[in-house]
Amino acid sequence: MAVRVVFVLASVLVLSSFLPRETITIKGSDTMVILGQRWAEAYMKRNPDVIVQVTAGGSGTGIAALITGDTDICFASRPLNAIEQERLERRFGTRGVAVRCAIDGLSIYVHPCNPVPSLTFAQIKGIYTGAIATWQALGGPPRSIALYGRENNSGTYVYLQEEVLDGAPYAERVLRLPGTAAVVQAVSLDSAGIGYGGAAYSKGIREVAIRRNEDAPAYEPTLENVQGGQYPISRFLYLYLRGRPAGELKKFVDWILRDEGQAIVGEVGYFPLR
């Protein structure tokens, strides 16, 4: 009898290893990909019967995949626009569900040796539209500004253009790079460079303090300044779903919003919701 029991238990273990595991797919924001990977690793460790797949490509890529039904969750560093919501509604009968999952202080990166202490919205607009071409015009050295930025499928590209550039087009000489890590790398190697991206990527560069206008105080993207609302280009980071989540998808989203998921937000370099 003992031998038969052992055989049955062994058979159950073998069969269980071949049982299908539930898969959650996530596509979207390059800004959020490091955070998403950390969430996925921690959640799968806690829930070994679930696979969480995270793919970057930009907010626009993730939103497109959500609309075509090719992903369960879209990571986005900007809100969906009206056209995207209408496309979702035509296909799925819903305009999507937005879940705020973290806060980012969108950072303006310069080389560590750059002496310019702060920038206003107007100065950032002038830089990225090409109206301001040298660091000397901003109190820095007599050097041309080397512009680095993101591709137009990036939510960060869109956010900066809408919130700081007042919708004005970027200068043609902006070197558009495929990810935030590439922007940081370029600026860290170029003493005349400037770039922008999420706070979690700020390594090997200096984050410039930002002022909304000439009369406003300058703030850096610190936890206190971002959570307190003083840093002027703070933004929410989003999970987007086609409808209200259920089952394992709801468990995953709920876990992200609870203490363990929010602790990972801070560990990665972004800012928890609370």
C-alpha positions as CSV (number, residue, x, y, z in Angstrom):
1,M,0.0,0.0,0.0
2,A,2.8,2.4,0.9
3,V,4.4,1.8,-2.5
4,R,1.1,2.6,-4.3
5,V,0.6,5.8,-2.3
6,V,4.1,7.0,-3.3
7,F,3.4,6.2,-6.9
8,V,0.1,8.1,-6.9
9,L,1.8,11.2,-5.3
10,A,4.6,11.1,-7.8
11,S,2.2,10.9,-10.6
12,V,0.2,13.9,-9.3
13,L,3.5,15.9,-9.1
14,V,4.5,15.0,-12.7
15,L,1.1,15.8,-14.1
16,S,0.9,19.2,-12.2
17,S,4.1,20.3,-13.9
18,F,2.4,20.0,-17.3
19,L,-0.8,21.9,-16.2
20,P,-1.3,25.2,-18.1
21,R,-0.2,28.3,-16.3
22,E,-2.2,31.5,-16.7
23,T,-0.4,34.2,-18.6
24,I,-0.8,37.9,-18.2
25,T,0.7,40.0,-21.1
26,I,1.8,43.6,-20.7
27,K,3.0,45.9,-23.4
28,G,3.9,49.6,-23.6
29,S,5.8,52.4,-22.0
30,D,9.6,52.2,-22.1
31,T,9.6,54.4,-19.0
32,M,7.8,51.7,-17.1
33,V,9.5,48.6,-18.4
34,I,12.0,48.3,-15.5
35,L,9.2,48.7,-13.0
36,G,7.0,46.2,-14.9
37,Q,9.8,43.6,-15.0
38,R,10.3,43.9,-11.2
39,W,6.6,43.6,-10.6
40,A,6.5,40.5,-12.8
41,E,9.4,38.8,-11.1
42,A,8.0,39.4,-7.6
43,Y,4.5,38.4,-8.5
44,M,5.5,35.2,-10.3
45,K,7.7,34.3,-7.3
46,R,4.6,34.7,-5.1
47,N,2.3,33.0,-7.6
48,P,4.2,30.2,-9.5
49,D,1.1,29.2,-11.4
50,V,1.1,32.6,-13.2
51,I,3.3,33.9,-16.0
52,V,3.6,37.7,-16.4
53,Q,5.2,38.7,-19.8
54,V,6.4,42.4,-20.1
55,T,7.3,44.0,-23.4
56,A,8.4,47.6,-24.0
57,G,8.1,49.6,-27.2
58,G,6.5,52.8,-26.1
59,S,3.1,53.9,-24.8
60,G,1.8,54.2,-28.3
61,T,2.8,50.6,-29.1
62,G,1.1,49.4,-25.9
63,I,-2.1,51.3,-26.6
64,A,-2.2,50.0,-30.1
65,A,-1.9,46.4,-28.8
66,L,-4.6,47.0,-26.3
67,I,-6.9,48.2,-29.1
68,T,-6.2,45.2,-31.3
69,G,-6.6,42.8,-28.3
70,D,-2.9,41.7,-28.4
71,T,-2.2,42.5,-24.7
72,D,-4.1,42.2,-21.4
73,I,-2.5,45.4,-19.9
74,C,-1.0,48.4,-21.5
75,F,1.7,50.4,-19.6
76,A,1.4,54.1,-20.5
77,S,3.1,57.2,-19.3
78,R,0.3,59.4,-20.6
79,P,-3.5,59.4,-20.7
80,L,-5.3,57.8,-23.7
81,N,-6.5,60.4,-26.1
82,A,-10.1,60.7,-27.5
83,I,-9.3,58.9,-30.7
84,E,-7.8,55.9,-28.9
85,Q,-10.7,55.7,-26.5
86,E,-13.1,55.8,-29.5
87,R,-11.3,52.9,-31.2
88,L,-11.5,50.9,-28.0
89,E,-15.2,51.6,-27.8
90,R,-15.9,50.6,-31.4
91,R,-14.1,47.3,-31.0
92,F,-14.9,46.3,-27.4
93,G,-17.8,48.5,-26.2
94,T,-15.6,50.2,-23.6
95,R,-13.4,53.3,-23.5
96,G,-10.9,51.5,-21.4
97,V,-10.1,51.4,-17.7
98,A,-7.3,53.6,-16.4
99,V,-5.5,52.6,-13.2
100,R,-2.9,55.0,-11.7
101,C,-0.1,52.8,-10.4
102,A,2.8,55.2,-9.7
103,I,4.0,58.8,-10.0
104,D,7.0,59.9,-12.0
105,G,8.9,63.2,-11.8
106,L,9.7,63.6,-15.5
107,S,13.3,64.6,-15.4
108,I,15.4,66.9,-17.6
109,Y,18.9,65.4,-17.8
110,V,22.2,67.2,-18.4
111,H,25.8,66.1,-18.1
112,P,27.2,66.3,-14.5
113,C,29.6,69.0,-15.4
114,N,26.9,71.3,-16.8
115,P,26.7,74.4,-14.5
116,V,23.2,75.5,-15.4
117,P,21.3,75.0,-12.1
118,S,17.7,75.2,-13.2
119,L,15.4,75.7,-16.2
120,T,11.9,77.2,-16.7
121,F,9.2,75.8,-18.8
122,A,9.8,78.6,-21.4
123,Q,13.5,77.8,-21.5
124,I,12.9,74.0,-22.0
125,K,10.4,74.9,-24.8
126,G,13.0,77.2,-26.3
127,I,15.7,74.5,-26.2
128,Y,13.5,71.7,-27.7
129,T,11.9,73.8,-30.4
130,G,15.3,75.2,-31.4
131,A,14.8,78.8,-30.4
132,I,17.6,78.5,-27.8
133,A,20.7,77.0,-29.4
134,T,23.5,77.5,-26.9
135,W,24.2,76.9,-23.3
136,Q,25.6,80.4,-23.1
137,A,22.1,81.8,-23.5
138,L,21.2,80.1,-20.3
139,G,24.2,81.2,-18.3
140,G,26.4,78.2,-19.2
141,P,29.4,77.7,-21.4
142,P,29.6,79.0,-25.1
143,R,28.6,75.6,-26.6
144,S,25.8,74.5,-28.9
145,I,23.1,72.4,-27.1
146,A,23.0,68.8,-28.2
147,L,19.4,67.7,-28.1
148,Y,18.4,64.1,-27.3
149,G,14.8,62.8,-27.0
150,R,12.4,60.0,-27.6
151,E,10.6,58.7,-30.7
152,N,7.1,59.9,-31.3
153,N,5.5,56.6,-30.1
154,S,6.7,57.5,-26.6
155,G,4.3,58.7,-24.0
156,T,7.1,60.8,-22.6
157,Y,7.7,62.5,-26.0
158,V,3.9,63.4,-26.1
159,Y,3.7,64.4,-22.5
160,L,6.6,66.9,-22.7
161,Q,5.3,68.3,-25.9
162,E,1.8,68.9,-24.6
163,E,2.7,70.0,-21.0
164,V,5.9,72.0,-21.5
165,L,6.2,72.8,-25.2
166,D,2.6,73.9,-25.4
167,G,2.1,71.6,-28.4
168,A,4.9,73.1,-30.4
169,P,6.9,70.7,-32.7
170,Y,10.3,69.5,-31.6
171,A,13.3,70.9,-33.5
172,E,14.4,68.7,-36.4
173,R,17.8,68.4,-35.0
174,V,16.6,66.5,-31.9
175,L,18.3,63.1,-32.0
176,R,15.4,60.7,-31.3
177,L,16.4,57.5,-29.5
178,P,14.5,54.3,-29.0
179,G,14.5,54.3,-25.2
180,T,15.1,56.3,-22.0
181,A,18.2,54.3,-21.2
182,A,19.6,55.4,-24.6
183,V,18.9,59.0,-23.8
184,V,20.6,58.8,-20.5
185,Q,23.6,57.1,-22.0
186,A,23.9,59.8,-24.7
187,V,23.7,62.7,-22.2
188,S,26.1,61.0,-19.8
189,L,28.7,61.0,-22.6
190,D,28.0,64.5,-24.0
191,S,28.9,67.5,-21.8
192,A,26.8,69.7,-24.1
193,G,23.8,67.3,-24.1
194,I,20.3,67.5,-22.7
195,G,17.6,64.9,-22.5
196,Y,14.4,63.9,-20.7
197,G,12.8,60.8,-19.2
198,G,11.7,59.0,-16.1
199,A,13.3,59.6,-12.8
200,A,14.2,56.0,-12.3
201,Y,16.7,56.2,-15.1
202,S,18.7,59.1,-13.6
203,K,22.1,57.5,-13.3
204,G,25.4,59.1,-14.6
205,I,23.7,62.4,-15.3
206,R,22.4,65.4,-13.3
207,E,18.7,66.2,-13.0
208,V,18.1,69.9,-13.5
209,A,15.8,71.7,-11.0
210,I,12.7,73.0,-12.8
211,R,10.7,76.2,-12.4
212,R,7.3,76.8,-13.9
213,N,8.3,80.4,-14.7
214,E,11.0,83.0,-13.8
215,D,9.2,84.0,-10.5
216,A,8.6,80.4,-9.3
217,P,10.9,78.5,-7.0
218,A,13.0,75.7,-8.6
219,Y,12.3,72.1,-7.5
220,E,14.1,68.8,-8.1
221,P,12.2,65.5,-8.7
222,T,12.6,64.2,-5.1
223,L,10.1,62.1,-3.3
224,E,8.9,65.0,-1.1
225,N,8.6,67.4,-4.1
226,V,6.8,64.9,-6.4
227,Q,4.4,63.5,-3.8
228,G,3.7,67.0,-2.5
229,G,2.9,68.3,-5.9
230,Q,5.7,71.0,-6.0
231,Y,7.7,69.5,-8.8
232,P,6.0,71.0,-11.9
233,I,6.3,68.1,-14.3
234,S,5.1,65.3,-12.2
235,R,2.8,62.8,-13.9
236,F,0.9,59.6,-13.1
237,L,2.0,56.3,-14.7
238,Y,-0.9,54.1,-15.8
239,L,-2.1,50.6,-16.3
240,Y,-4.8,50.5,-19.0
241,L,-7.2,47.6,-19.5
242,R,-10.0,47.1,-21.9
243,G,-12.5,46.6,-19.1
244,R,-12.7,46.0,-15.4
245,P,-10.3,43.2,-14.5
246,A,-11.4,39.9,-13.2
247,G,-9.8,36.7,-12.0
248,E,-6.0,36.6,-12.0
249,L,-5.8,39.9,-13.8
250,K,-7.6,41.6,-11.0
251,K,-5.4,39.9,-8.4
252,F,-2.3,41.2,-10.2
253,V,-3.6,44.8,-10.4
254,D,-4.8,44.8,-6.8
255,W,-1.3,43.5,-5.7
256,I,0.4,46.3,-7.6
257,L,-1.7,48.9,-5.7
258,R,-1.1,47.3,-2.3
259,D,2.0,47.7,-0.1
260,E,4.2,45.1,-1.8
261,G,3.7,46.4,-5.3
262,Q,4.0,50.1,-4.2
263,A,7.2,49.3,-2.3
264,I,8.7,48.1,-5.6
265,V,7.8,51.4,-7.2
266,G,10.0,53.2,-4.7
267,E,12.8,50.6,-5.0
268,V,13.0,51.1,-8.8
269,G,13.2,54.9,-8.5
270,Y,9.7,56.1,-9.1
271,F,7.3,57.4,-6.4
272,P,4.5,55.4,-4.7
273,L,0.9,56.7,-4.8
274,R,1.0,57.1,-1.0
